[in-house]
Amino acid sequence: MLKDGELIAASEEERFSRKKHDSGFPHLAIAYCLRQAGIEAGDLDYVVFYEKPLLKFDRILRSNIATFPKSWLVFREGLITWMNEKLWIKALLQEQLPDTPEDRFLFVEHHLSYAASAFFASPYEDAAIVTIDGVGEWTTTTVGKGTATWDGTGENRIELFQELRFPHSLGLLYSAFTAYLGFRVLDF
């Protein structure tokens, strides 16, 4: 939760549910952030989600179809998860924040979300930006730059001008090695 560029509140659902890596909808974390900021859902200027679900679903569908029938079990499990919750994230957000106007819900590409969380929290007016992840929608790595005038007289901007796309991914390579070595993937 940001107010005038200042961090007011942040939390993860696992802090309330006590489930490590809780992947459920963050009802309790959202309520906490609103309480911490002392505002109601209708006071929000924007609600920004960290990926574009339809683009990500497109990648999952295409990848599983390309590797069918070997991918059948993974595809079936993934499809259940997506049909139950992930494809309907905008509706879930609107249900949780009913007083927020529909046009205030924004969906940003996953790697741009990473870049923004790093650059816009920094004091730098110019910065090189590199994001490396397992995979977002289709992108696994980006290179770009950030420019800002923090005094409010200019434009704050991130431009991601190069990307590496799935299946080429340092993050997925890392995950494969950690799984091979017996560690749980993404268990930090």
SULFEN-V924899 format. One record per residue. NEAR is the number of other C-alpha atoms within 10 Angstrom. Layout:
near=NEAR
near=NEAR
This chain:
near=16
near=12
near=11
near=6
near=10
near=9
near=11
near=14
near=16
near=13
near=14
near=17
near=20
near=16
near=13
near=14
near=15
near=9
near=11
near=10
near=14
near=14
near=10
near=12
near=15
near=18
near=16
near=15
near=19
near=21
near=14
near=18
near=18
near=18
near=12
near=13
near=14
near=10
near=11
near=14
near=18
near=12
near=12
near=18
near=13
near=15
near=20
near=13
near=17
near=16
near=18
near=17
near=22
near=13
near=14
near=19
near=18
near=12
near=17
near=18
near=14
near=11
near=15
near=18
near=14
near=11
near=11
near=12
near=10
near=11
near=13
near=13
near=12
near=10
near=19
near=12
near=10
near=16
near=16
near=11
near=12
near=16
near=10
near=11
near=14
near=19
near=17
near=13
near=16
near=18
near=14
near=15
near=20
near=17
near=11
near=16
near=19
near=14
near=13
near=20
near=16
near=15
near=9
near=12
near=16
near=14
near=14
near=13
near=18
near=22
near=26
near=19
near=16
near=16
near=23
near=15
near=11
near=14
near=22
near=18
near=12
near=11
near=11
near=13
near=14
near=16
near=15
near=14
near=18
near=17
near=19
near=18
near=17
near=19
near=22
near=22
near=20
near=22
near=23
near=23
near=22
near=20
near=17
near=17
near=16
near=20
near=18
near=19
near=14
near=14
near=7
near=8
near=8
near=10
near=11
near=15
near=15
near=20
near=15
near=17
near=9
near=12
near=17
near=16
near=15
near=17
near=14
near=15
near=18
near=16
near=14
near=17
near=13
near=15
near=17
near=14
near=12
near=15
near=13
near=11
near=9
near=9
near=13
near=11
near=14
near=11
near=8
near=6
